[in-house]
Amino acid sequence: MMRFGWDPSSFMFDGGIWWMGAIFLALRLVVLAIIILIVYKLFKQQSNKARPIETMKVEENKTKNSEDDALRILRERYAKGEIDTEEYQHRKSELQS
């Protein structure tokens, strides 16, 4: 049977514009991927900003530990008799200030 006029079923599936739907779907997926990538980068950037504060705390603890080590070494040298009382007091006051 011959049809006259526009037939949507033959237009969509017999080489018509079905591929346009596939293109729009692919474009939507690309836009969604770009949005997800941008959000991921922003969250990663925010988490990197928080790290220097944590790093500063760790460095502060290392500094305190190194000061404690210096005082320990000073006490050991004093106990061994390598330094006298005057030098011990002087160096101890320098380390504690």
N, C-alpha and C positions, 0 to 999 in steps of 0.2 A: 504494500500500500504506500502510495506516495503522499508525503505530507507537504503542505505548503506553509510557508512562514517559518518562524523561529521555533525550533524544538530544543528545549533545554537539556534533555537527556543526551541527545547526540552531540550537542555542543560541548558538554562537560566531559564526556568520556571518550569521544571519538576524535581525539587530537585537539580538543578545545583548550580551555584555560585551566585545566586541573593543575598544571604545573605552576600556575601563579600562586595557588594555595600552598604548594610545597615551598616556593620561594619565600612567601610571607612567614611561613612557619620557621624556616631557617633564619630569617632576619630576626624574628622574635627571640629565637634561641641565642643568637649572637648578642643581641642587646641585653638579654638576661645574664649571659656570661660576663659581659663587660660590667654590668652593675655589681654582680657578685665579686668580681675581681677588684673593683674600686672599694667596696666595703671591706674586703679582706685586707687590702693595703692600708686602709685607714685604721683598722683595728691593730694591725701589726705595728704601724707607726706609733700608736698610742702606747702599746706595750713596751716599745723601745724607749719611750720617754720616761717610763717609770723605772727603768733599769739603772740609770745613773744615780738615783737616790739610794737604791739598794747597794750599788757599788761603793758609794761614799761611805755608807755605814760599815761595809766590810773593810774598807781602807782605814776607817777610824779605829775599828777593832784591831787591825794589824798594827797600827801605830801604838795603841795602848799595850799590845802584847810586846812590841819591840821595846817600849819604855820599861815594861816589867822585866824583860830579858836584860836590858842594860843595868837596871838596879840589881838584879840577881848577880850579874857578872861583877859589878862593883863590890857587892858584899863578899863574893868569893875571893876577889883580889885582896880585899881588906883582911879577910879571915886568914889568908895564906901569908899575910905580912908583906905583900908586894907594894902596898901603898900605906902611908901613915894616916893617922886620925885626921889631921888637918886637910890633906888631899881628899880623903874619903868624904868629909863633911862638905867640902867645896863642890866636888863633882855631884854629890847627892843633891845638893841644893840646885845646881844647874839642871839636872835631869828632872826634878820635880816642878820646876818653874815653867 
